[in-house]
Amino acid sequence: MIKFFRKIRQKMLTENKFAKYLTYAIGEIVLVVIGILIALWINNWNENRKLDEIRQSYYSKLMEDLEADKTYAKNQILKMESSISNFENYALIYKKPNLNLTEAFEAMKKNDWQVIILEFKSSTIKSLLNVGGLNLIDQTLRNNLESYNSSKNLTLNNFDRLGNSARNILENVTMQGGIAELMIRLENQQELKKTLEMENKIPDIFIKTEAYFAFKIGGYKGTIERLNNLIIDAEYNIELIKKRLNK
């Protein structure tokens, strides 16, 4: 094709048809420019298509993570609500007049003694933040996801502090002999209880254990509120992502 155009140019020049040659040359330049522009457009289209495929993959992974967060948060809320319910049932015993320490301790044993561990397994938002992947996502959704991630991290950090403080209180109680299983084993061991001076320790153990449960339950209530807010935010972001999937 190039040889063909070259022959035409040479023929025009030898025939001294300069005006026609100039028109032809300009036309050839225009064709070359158009060819370059088409090539650039095709290249940009391919790059945009690749970026869109990556973006759609991010959207899918984000939706999976947000759905997983919702399910996990709801399950942890159920566990915390169960622990709160146990504590509230225990607290009902205080309505009984002339309650003695033994009765109160027996009722306390029925509480949930474990501290729940809160740990979200999802990591897409964190990964995208680390590699700059969120830049491929539009500004509104990006801002929402960054805000959601900050709220989730704040919830986890607050709960970690709660858990550590509660475990420290319980550890202190345990070191004084306030282990529910030990108390049960000593019920028929009066001589051993006397030697260990358990009767003198029980009031202090009881007060500290009450503090442990009250501290933990108060923390659970605040965490439930934060988890419910996270669920609402996750649902909102899921709806935003759905509108952008395959858009």
Beta strands, then each sheet from edge to edge (+ up, - down):
end
